[in-house]
Amino acid sequence: MSLIALAAATAAVAAEPIRYTDLHLSPIAFDLGILQIRWYSLGYIAGILLGWWWLTKLIDQPGSPMARRHADDFVFYATLGIILGGRIAYVIFYDPWMLRDDPFQAFRLWDGGMSFHGGAFGTVVAVWWLAWRNKLSSLRLIDYVACCAGFGLFLVRLANFANGELWGRITDVPWAVIFPGADAGPYPRHPSQLYEAALEGLVLWSVLNWFFWRTRARYWPGFLLGVFLTGYGIARFAVEFVREPDVQLGILPWGLSMGQTLSAPMIVAGVYFMATAKGRRVRVEPIADRDSVA
């Protein structure tokens, strides 16, 4: 075989889409017989625990808006906020027919169906509650929390891929994946879950923590929150162009998906928080036996 023919044959093989079934993935991480532990649940649990661990590293730096005891309390409130906010928002925005057809389905969290935007709102409520109870700055608290969110975003998107759900639109890119299921069809699709894991998780986490560790952004209340809102909003809005719209919604009458519709206000709010952050600069008083930071 000539070199040209060999190159053509290699290219043809490389162009073959990846079959999801060949990856031998399963939604179930561990099957204990009477109990099945799913990657989706582990993604949330590990994301919360890693986020709490990283938060303790951040608050060890000068100018922290909270003490360790506040971070420990926050884990409980944030868990409630993520679960309740994520599920309620999913039912309201993505599957309102659930309440009409089978109301008890709303409580079946193990079947999946969570909204990031709702979980984010629930986290904001948790931050506000913690700040109000302890007379802390809610805006500075959420700046720190934003720097920790990437762990959960990354792991849950990987769990979406392991579940074979939330796949992308039909494509002919070399890394396309043929997902199982009648809805996906025998078509190669964008692995949009992995795009989101990279952009919403790894890239956004890296950008936020660069600002935290390499600049004085943590002393500008709302700036890191603004970076998070803008970064997530842009990443989600962009990926939605290659992600298959939710089958029960499709593209909405105004030409956007539900994910894009909910992300657009995040971008606007994020730009506002970044633009006005330096105007909110205040003297940072000690929380746990530290000196003030001007």
N, C-alpha and C positions, 0 to 999 in steps of 0.2 A: 504494500500500500504506500502510495506517495505521501510526502509530508502534507501536501494540500488536502488530500483525501482524509488523512488522519486528523488534521485540524478540524475539518468539516464534521467528521464523525464525533469528535470530542465536543464541539460546540453544540451539536444536536442533542447529545446526552445531557450536557449542562443546561440546555434550555428546557429540559423536561421539568414540569412542575413537581414540587415535593408533595407526596401523598401523606396526609396527616396520619393515616393508619400506620405508615412505615416508621413513625417516630415513637410508637408504642407508649403514647401518653394516656393518662386516665384522669378523670376528675377526682378520683379517690386516691388519697395519699397512702392511707393505711386502712386495711380492712380487718377489724378485730372481731368479726363475726356479728355480734349483736350491735356493734358500733362501727360506723364508717366515718373516718376523718377525711374531709375533703381539702384539696389544695386551696379552694376559695376561702374556707374558714381559717386555714393556717396563714394565708396571705394577710388577712385582717389582723389576726392575733400577733403574728411576727412583726407586722408593720407598726402596730401600736407599741409593742415592747421595744423595738429598735428606736422608734421615735422618742419614747421616754428616756432610753439610755442616752441618746444623742442630746436631748434637752438638758440632761444633768451635766453634760460636758460644756454646753453653751453657758449655763448659768454659773459655772465656775469662773468665768471670765469677768473682769472688772465691769461695773455698771449694770449688773443683772437686775431685771425688774422683779425678780421673785427669788425666794429661798428654796432649798431642796424640798422642804415640806409642802410647798405650793405645787411643785412639779409632781410630787407623789400623788397629791389629791387630784391634780388635773387628769391623770391617767384614767381615773374612774369616771369623771365627768365627760371626758372626751370620748370614751368608749360608748357611753350612753348616747351622746350627741351624734356620733358617726352612725351607729346602728339605727337609732330612731329617725334621725334626719334623712339618712340614705334611703331607708325603706319607704318612709312616708312620701318623700319626693318622687321616688320611682313610681309609686302607685298613682300619685296625682298627675305627674307629667308624662309618664311613659305607658302606663297600663291602667287608666281609670276604670276600664270595663271590669277589672278584677273585682271591685266592690259590688258590682251588679251581678256578675255571674257566680262568683264564689268568694264571699267576703273573708272566709277563713284562710284563703290562700295568701292573704296579706301577711299572715303570721308565719308562713312557711319560709323562713329566711334561708334554710338549707337548700332550697330549690333555686337560689340566686335571685337577682333582681334588686340591685342597689344603684342609687344615683349618686355620683360623686358630688354634684352641686348641692344636693340635700345633705350629704355627709359633711361637706365644708360648712354649710350653714349651721348644722348641729354643733360643729366644733367651735364656731364663733359664739354660739349661745353658751357653750361650756366655758369658754374663756371669759365671757362677760360675767357669768355667775361666779366664777372663781375670783375675778377681780373685784366684783361688788362685795362679796363676803369678806375679803381680806383688805379692802381699800387699796388696791393696786391699780396700776395703769393698764387698762384692757388693751389699748393699742400697742403698747410695748410688749405685753405678753404675747399677743398674736403675732408680732414680728418674730419672736423666738420660735413659736410653734410652727410658723410657716417654713422655717429652715429645717424642720424635722419631717415634713409631710412626704418628702420624696420616697422614703422607705416604703410606706404603705402603697403609694401610687405604683411604684415599680413592681412590688410583689403581687398586688392584686391584678395588675395587667398580665403578668406572667401566668397567674391562675386562670384568667380568662382564656389565655392561649391553651393551657392544659385542659380546660373544659371544652375546647373546640367551639367557643361562642364569640359573638361580637366580631366576626370576621369582616374582612374588607370587600371591596367591590371586585368584579371580574377584571383580570389583568393578564398580561403576557410577560411580566417581568421575570427574570430568571429565578428569583427566590419565591415565586408564587406558590401557594399551598392549596391543595384540593382538600377541603374540609368535609367530613362526613355529614350525613343528614339530608333529608329531602329539601329543606329550605336552602341549603348551600348549593345543592345540585352538583353535578360532576364537572365543575368549572374551577380553573385556577383563580385564586383570589389573593388580594393583598393580605399579608399577616398584620393587619392594622393594630392588633393587640401589642405586638412587639414594637411597632413604631411609637405607640403611646407609652409603653414601658420605658423606652429610651428617652423620649422627649419630656414627658411629664415627670418621670422618675429621675433618671440619671442626669440629664442635661439641666433641668430646672433645679435639682438639688445642688449641683455643682455651682451654678450661677449664684444661687442664694447664699451658699456658704462661702463663696469667694467674697461677696460683699460683706458678709459678717466678719470674716477673719482678716481680710486684707484692706478694709476701709473702715470708716467710722459710722457706717450706715446704721448700726444698731442704736446709735444715739439720736437718730432722726425718726421719731415715732411715726409709724405707718409706712416707711420707705420699703422695708423688706416685705411687708404685706402687699404693697403695690407691685413689687417685682414678681411676687408669687401670682397674684391675680392676673397681671398682664402676661406673664410667661405661660401660665397654664391656659389662659384663654386663647392665646395665639396658637399654642401647640394643639389644643383640642379642636379649635376652629379649622386649622389646616388639615389635620388628619381626617376630619369628617368628610373631606372631599374624596377620600379613598376608602372610607369605611362604609359598609352597607347600612343604609338607614334602618331603624327599627321597623320590622315587618308590619307591626300594627299601626305605625304612624306614617312611614314613608317620608318623602319630602313635603314639608308643610306648605300651605298656600302661598306664603311669601318667599318661597324659593330656598329656604334653609332647612337643615335638619333640626331636630329638637336640641341636640348637643350644641350646635352652632348658635341657636337662639338663646340658650342659657349661658353660653360662653361670651357672647358679645357684651352684655352688661359688665362682666368681669373685667374685660379689657378696658372699658371706659373708667370703671372704678379704680382699677390698678394705676392707670395713667394719672388720675386725679391724686391718689395717695402719694405717688412718687413726686409729682410736681409740687405738692404742698408740704412735703415732709420736713424740709429744713425750716419752714416757718413755725413748726411745732416744737422745735428744739428747745428743751428745758434742761435745767440742772438735774442731773441724775443723782438722787439721794440713795444712801446705802440701804439694802434690804436685810442683809445678814452680816453685820459687823464689818462692813467695807467702807472705805473712804468715798466721799462724793466724787463724781466725775463731772467736770464742768463742760 
